[in-house]
């Protein structure tokens, strides 16, 4: 499932984005290990590739 927050493993479980904010999170952990800067909007090719990969996992029954 795509969204913001931990998804249930730690707080915050779910984050409701403010108007204009991305609905999903993507971080460059090498440069931003504390996940302070969401780079989702700045990386559409990476987002498309990861979204397709997640969909393949879901279709194969390996992820919710």
C-alpha positions as CSV (number, residue, x, y, z in Angstrom):
1,X,0.0,0.0,0.0
2,X,1.3,3.4,-0.9
3,X,1.0,6.2,1.6
4,X,2.8,8.2,4.3
5,X,3.8,7.0,7.7
6,X,5.2,3.8,9.0
7,X,2.3,1.6,7.8
8,X,1.9,0.2,11.3
9,X,5.4,-0.7,12.6
10,X,6.2,2.6,14.5
11,X,4.7,6.0,15.1
12,X,3.3,7.8,13.2
13,X,1.4,4.9,11.6
14,X,-0.4,7.1,9.1
15,X,0.2,10.7,8.0
16,X,-2.5,12.6,6.3
17,X,-0.7,15.0,3.8
18,X,-1.6,18.7,3.9
19,X,-2.9,20.2,0.6
20,X,-0.1,20.3,-2.0
21,X,2.1,17.8,-0.1
22,X,3.1,14.4,-1.7
23,X,0.8,11.5,-0.8
24,X,3.8,9.1,-0.7
25,X,7.3,9.3,0.8
26,X,10.6,8.7,-0.9
27,X,13.9,9.5,0.8
28,X,17.6,9.4,-0.2
29,X,18.9,7.5,2.8
30,X,22.5,8.0,1.8
31,X,22.2,11.8,2.0
32,X,19.2,12.0,4.4
33,X,19.4,9.2,7.0
34,X,16.9,10.9,9.3
35,X,14.3,11.1,6.5
36,X,13.9,14.9,6.8
37,X,13.4,15.7,3.1
38,X,10.8,13.8,1.0
39,X,12.1,13.7,-2.6
40,X,9.1,12.0,-4.1
41,X,8.1,14.9,-6.3
42,X,11.6,15.4,-7.6
43,X,12.1,11.8,-8.8
44,X,9.3,10.7,-11.0
45,X,11.3,8.1,-12.9
46,X,12.4,6.4,-9.6
47,X,8.8,6.6,-8.3
48,X,7.5,5.0,-11.5
49,X,10.1,2.2,-11.3
50,X,9.4,1.5,-7.6
51,X,5.6,1.7,-8.0
52,X,5.8,-0.9,-10.8
53,X,8.0,-3.1,-8.8
54,X,5.6,-3.0,-5.8
55,X,2.7,-3.8,-8.1
56,X,4.5,-6.9,-9.4
57,X,5.1,-8.0,-5.8
58,X,1.5,-7.4,-4.9
59,X,0.3,-9.2,-8.0
60,X,2.5,-12.2,-7.1
61,X,1.0,-12.3,-3.6
62,X,4.2,-11.3,-1.8
63,X,3.1,-7.9,-0.3
64,X,-0.1,-6.2,0.8
